[in-house]
Amino acid sequence: MGKPVWGVGPLLPEQNWRSADALIFDEKVRSKRESNVREDEVKDWLDSKSCGSVIYVSFGTLVSPAEEELAELANALEELNRPFIWVVKSHRVGPHPAPGTHGDGDFFLDSFADRTKGRGLVISGWAPQLLILSHPSTAIIISHCGWNSTLEAIGRGIPMLAWPIRGDQPRNAKLLMSHLKVGLSIRAKEDGHTEPVKKAHILQGIKKLMADNEIRNRAKSLQCIFDRGFPESSVASLDALSDLIRKQKFTSSTKEKIGGDVSSEKQSDK
């Protein structure tokens, strides 16, 4: 079609490009959102855990696994006896209801949060994801593979246990697993059909990913790219895009001026 195309990413907060080892505080780059915990409380909780021990679970803001799968996840995290952070969004749209929400409005995660308090941290609403991913205590992320979460995990060198649900998420998961090789799939496939995720799948996936030194080292190596600063190729692409916009604005304003002059001349002739 003769249209110019430029790659301008990865589009991550500026702090990602400054130091791969520094903590990133979300409140400095994102507007404050409703949550049951403050960012400093999350940091204190992470500070109390050993390096590379925390499992981070987040499915973004729009979709979630089926309710029965979330119950399997809760059972797996409770049985695993490892520290974890699980982010639960209170409002979602998509094929499944918000995690933990039953038809009668009860929240099945309440008792789970009580039983795992201290070892686990259940965050309702907004979570400081950049802080969590940049903290040395975080080992892996269990994610739906939304593009933002995918980029942010790659940028902080965190391996991903992929739990894609819809849209671009399966393709993002394939990128992580087959191309970049910094993640594993949580799903098991039989006869070409994807079966529901069970506790056994989750336990096996977590244990396998936590023990895979090659994936962890590869994720850390990929993170080093961000130490070099925002890619020069992307800077050049952004400059080219800005130049195109300026030229189009100039062309449009020139045409408008010429058109106005012609119209004035016609009016004068009359």
N, C-alpha and C positions, 0 to 999 in steps of 0.2 A: 504493500500500500504506500510505500515511499515515506513512511513516518519514522523519525529517529527514535531509537530506544537506548536508554542508558541504565546501567546498574548503579544504584546510589547507596546501597546498604553496606553492612548491617546498620539499621537505624536503632541504635541503643542510646541510653542516657550518656551524656558526656563523661560521667565518672568512670564508665567502663573502659575508656581509652586512656585513663591516667595511670592507673596501677592495677595490675591483675591481682595483687595481694591485699589491697586495701578494702576495708569494709565500705559498703555503699548504703547510705541511709536514705530510705524511700521518702521520708518527709521533706527532704531537700530537693527531690526531683519530681515528686508526684503530690497532687492535692490530697489533703486529708480525707479519709473515708471512714465510714462507721465500722467499728470493730469492738470486740469484747476485751481486747488487750492493747496496751500502748506499745509503740516500737521499742522503747527502752526496756519494757518488761520482756519482750521477745529476746532482746540482746542478752539480758541478764540470764534468762533461761538457757540460751545457747552457750553462754560463757560457763555455765555449770556442767556442761557435757564434755566428754573427751573428744579429741580431734578425730574427725572422720567417723563419727558414730551415729549421727542423726539421720533418720529417714524422713524426707519431706514429701508430703502428699498434697497435691493441689490439682483441681480439674478446671481451673479458670472460672469464668463468670457466666457462660452461656449454656453449657450442657454438663451432664454428669452421667456416670454409669447408672444402670438400673438399680432400684432400691435393694433388690435381693443381692446384687453384687457388692453394694456398699456394706451390707451386713457381713458378707464374706470377708471384705477388707478389714472391718472392725475386728472380726474374730482372728484374722491373721496377725494383725498388729498386736493384739492382746497376747496371743500365744507366742509371738516371736521374742518378746521380752527385750526389745531394743528401744532406745529413745526415739521419739517421732514427733513431728508436727503435722497435723492434719487440718487443712483449711476447708471450712464448710461455708458455702455461700448461702445466704438466707433466701435469695430470690434468683431463680433461673428460668429460662425458657428453653424449649427443645423437646426431645423425645421422652425425657424422663423428668420427674419432679425433683425439687431440691433434695439433696441427700439428707436422709434422716427424717423426712417429713412423711408421716402417715396420713391417711385420709381423715382421721379424727383430730389431726393437728398436733399429736404428741411427737416428741422429738426422741427417737430411739437412741441417739448418741449421748443423751444426758447421763444415763447410767454408765455408759462406756467411758465417758470423760471422767466420771468420779472414780471408777475402778482403776484407771490408768494415770490418775493425777500425779504429777511429779515426773514420772517417766515419760508421759505423753503430754502434749499441749494441743488442745483442740481450739482452733481459732474460728470464731463465727464472724463472717463478714470479710472485711478487707484485711489482708496480711502483708507485711513488709517483705515482699518476695526478694527484692534485690539484696536486702540485708541478710535474709536467710541463705540465699545462694552464695553470697560472698563470705559467709562466716566459715571458719576452718572446721567447725564441728559438724557441718553438713556433709554427708557422704554421698547420697543419691537422691534423686527426685522421681516420684511416681507421678506421671503427668498424662494428660489427654493429648499432648503434643500440639497445642495451639502454637502459632508462629512466634508470638511474643515470649512465651515460656521456653520454647525451643531455643531461641536466640539467647535469652538470658542465661539459660543453663550452659550453653556452649561457651558463652562469654566468661563464665566463672569456672569452667572446667569441671562441671558436675555431670556424671553419667546419668542416663535416664532410663527408667523402666517404663516403656511406652504402652499406654492404654488409650489408643485413639478411638474416637467415637463416630465422628462424621466430618463432612466437608474436606478441608485440606489436611486434616489431622493424620489420616493413613499415609498420605504422601510424605508428610513431615517425618513420621515415624520411620518410613522406609529410608529417608535420607539419613537419619541418625543411625539406623541399624546396618544398612547395606552399603552405604557410601562412606559416611564419616566413621562408622563403626565405633560409636561412643554410647551405644545403648542396646538394650535387649527388649524383646516383646514379652508382655505379660500374658498374652493370649495363646491358647493352644488351638490348633486347627485340625479338624478331622473331616475327611471326605469333602474337602473344599468349603465346608461351612464353619463359621466361627462360633464356637460354643461359648456359653456364658462363663465368665471368670469365676473360679472357685477359690476357696481358701488355699488349697494345695498349689494352684498356679501362682498365687501371690507369694506364698512362702518360698516356693522353689525359685521364682524370679528374683526375689530380694536376696536370698542366700547366694544365688549364682552371680548376680551383679556385684554384690559386696565382695565376693572372693575373686573377681576377675581383675587381676592386676594389669593385664594388657589393655583392657578398656579404660581403666582408671588412668593409666599412664598416657594413653592416646588422648583422652579428654583434657588432661593437663597440658599436653603438647599443643593441642588445638587452642587452648586458652592463651598460649604465649603470643599468638597472632595479635591479640588485643594490646599487648605491651608495646607494639610498634606504632600505635596511634591509628587514627582513622585512615583507612586505605587511601593511598594517593590516587588510585584509579577512581575511587568513589568521589574524591574531592574534584578531580577533573570532570567527572560526569555531572556533578552538581553545578560546577562552573558553566559547563556547556548548556545545561538545562536553563540556568539563569540567563545566559546570553541569548538563548532562543526566545525566552519570554520577553526580554527587553526588546529584541528585534521585532517580535510580533506586536508589542505595544506601540513601538515606533511606527511600524507599518500601518497599524489600525488608526493611530492618531493622524498620520499623514493623509490617509485616504479620507478620513472624516474632514480634515482641513480642506483638501482638494474638492471634495464633494460640496462643502459649504461655500467655497469660492465660486464654483460653477453655478450653484443655486443662486448666489447673489448676483452674478453676471446676468443670468436669465431674468431675474427680477428687474434688473436695471434696464435690460433691452425692452421690457414691456413698458 
